[in-house]
Amino acid sequence: MAKLNRVGSKVMKLWLRILGGAYIVVGGLNSSIFLFILGVYGGKWGIEAIGVEEYVPVIGHFGGWVIYVLLGFSGGGMLAGVGLLKLSAWSGKLALLLSLANLFIVPFGTIIGLSTILTLLSKQGRAFLLPAAWKPPNSDGRYKRRSVIL
């Protein structure tokens, strides 16, 4: 009987690497957009260009926190992308967590989020997420039984 591979087939490895590249590209684009917005609205010339000085403290505090949270999600997406390119098991869990947040970012986040959920929750994707649960069989073809001593 063939030994179970950690990720599964070559197609799954290729798809996970494509997904990792997509996370890196979208995370990089989102980060650059968020940094541009932070530069425009965070600088003195950005505030003067708006011309609504009485609303600036509220907009500035709320907008600043939103930008920093979104920048953190973009950084996490790029980190998950690098991990998916290297086929690390931790990156699948991070990508699955980020895919739930990506579902609300229309249209590219939804596409990446759905493809991540469908890929990582498939049979081969679960083998990637939980490599310890997929033990190779014994020589007689049966799976090893774990004994727990308390």
C-alpha positions as MATLAB code, in Angstrom:
seq = 'MAKLNRVGSKVMKLWLRILGGAYIVVGGLNSSIFLFILGVYGGKWGIEAIGVEEYVPVIGHFGGWVIYVLLGFSGGGMLAGVGLLKLSAWSGKLALLLSLANLFIVPFGTIIGLSTILTLLSKQGRAFLLPAAWKPPNSDGRYKRRSVIL';
ca = [
       0.000    0.000    0.000;
       1.337    3.427   -0.888;
       2.472    5.734    1.865;
       0.296    8.827    2.324;
       2.071   11.977    1.270;
       1.874   14.992    3.569;
       0.081   17.218    1.099;
      -1.324   14.666   -1.277;
      -0.981   14.903   -5.001;
       1.122   17.147   -7.186;
      -2.021   18.993   -8.218;
      -2.748   19.919   -4.595;
       0.830   21.136   -4.110;
       0.572   23.245   -7.249;
      -2.812   24.656   -6.231;
      -1.544   25.537   -2.739;
       1.416   27.360   -4.255;
      -0.876   29.275   -6.632;
      -3.072   30.171   -3.670;
       0.016   31.304   -1.743;
       1.064   33.530   -4.636;
      -2.418   35.027   -4.762;
      -2.276   35.791   -1.037;
       1.092   37.520   -1.482;
      -0.061   39.598   -4.476;
      -3.383   40.665   -2.941;
      -1.762   41.325    0.450;
       0.918   43.467   -1.191;
      -1.627   45.441   -3.201;
      -3.824   45.966   -0.149;
      -0.834   47.064    1.927;
       0.254   49.602   -0.666;
      -3.298   50.987   -0.945;
      -3.625   51.222    2.843;
      -0.251   52.940    3.185;
      -1.223   55.404    0.440;
      -4.499   56.192    2.231;
      -2.621   56.576    5.505;
      -0.174   58.969    3.834;
      -2.884   61.056    2.180;
      -5.268   61.346    5.104;
      -2.705   61.110    7.860;
      -0.529   63.989    6.713;
      -1.131   67.701    7.241;
      -1.667   68.331    3.553;
      -4.334   65.634    3.470;
      -6.324   67.240    6.280;
      -6.143   70.701    4.722;
      -7.245   69.332    1.368;
     -10.427   67.895    2.885;
     -11.475   71.193    4.468;
     -13.544   69.670    7.275;
     -11.381   70.484   10.290;
     -14.194   69.910   12.801;
     -14.630   66.264   11.745;
     -10.941   65.423   11.479;
     -10.409   64.069   15.043;
     -13.275   61.588   14.768;
     -12.422   60.555   11.236;
      -8.735   60.439   12.061;
      -9.060   58.177   15.086;
     -11.604   55.804   13.580;
      -9.955   55.737   10.156;
      -6.520   55.256   11.660;
      -7.588   52.193   13.618;
      -9.381   50.729   10.601;
      -6.316   51.246    8.417;
      -4.015   49.617   10.977;
      -6.314   46.605   11.383;
      -6.572   46.160    7.612;
      -2.817   46.580    7.297;
      -2.423   43.782    9.868;
      -4.719   41.522    7.846;
      -2.685   42.276    4.720;
       0.547   41.415    6.522;
      -1.026   38.203    7.797;
      -2.121   37.369    4.255;
       1.391   37.854    2.922;
       2.747   35.700    5.754;
       0.209   32.981    4.950;
       1.160   33.239    1.273;
       4.842   32.687    2.001;
       3.949   29.725    4.210;
       1.707   28.246    1.513;
       4.518   28.576   -1.021;
       6.732   26.577    1.339;
       3.837   24.138    2.065;
       4.000   24.700    5.830;
       1.136   23.226    7.862;
       0.719   26.350   10.042;
       0.090   28.498    6.980;
      -2.989   26.489    6.067;
      -4.565   27.262    9.418;
      -3.698   30.953    9.085;
      -5.009   31.078    5.513;
      -8.241   29.393    6.578;
      -8.692   31.962    9.337;
      -7.962   34.869    6.979;
     -10.265   33.455    4.307;
     -13.253   34.075    6.569;
     -12.359   37.774    6.702;
     -11.591   37.804    2.967;
     -15.138   36.724    2.128;
     -16.340   40.271    2.834;
     -13.827   41.956    0.494;
     -15.557   42.006   -2.890;
     -14.564   40.739   -5.539;
     -10.981   39.456   -5.148;
     -11.163   38.640   -1.453;
     -14.336   36.643   -2.005;
     -12.704   34.640   -4.785;
      -9.576   33.941   -2.730;
     -11.610   33.222    0.414;
     -13.917   30.734   -1.293;
     -11.072   28.977   -3.084;
      -9.124   28.740    0.179;
     -12.090   27.287    2.062;
     -12.894   24.787   -0.685;
      -9.251   23.774   -1.087;
      -8.279   23.403    2.540;
     -11.491   21.685    3.623;
     -11.216   19.013    0.920;
      -9.837   15.578    1.813;
      -6.318   16.394    0.652;
      -6.531   19.841    2.219;
      -7.404   18.333    5.584;
      -4.353   16.093    5.228;
      -2.337   19.273    4.749;
      -3.889   21.021    7.761;
      -3.587   18.041   10.101;
      -0.508   16.070    9.015;
      -0.285   14.178   12.328;
      -3.761   12.713   11.846;
      -2.735   10.991    8.607;
      -0.305    8.327    9.779;
       1.188    5.870    7.310;
      -0.282    2.365    7.519;
       1.407   -0.646    9.094;
       2.933   -3.307    6.923;
      -0.373   -5.231    6.973;
      -2.307   -2.244    5.569;
      -4.096   -1.223    8.761;
      -3.560    2.123   10.391;
      -1.613    2.417   13.617;
      -3.724    2.604   16.711;
      -2.755    5.171   19.306;
      -2.797    4.059   22.902;
      -3.295    6.708   25.534;
      -2.088    6.072   29.057;
      -3.430    8.400   31.713;
];
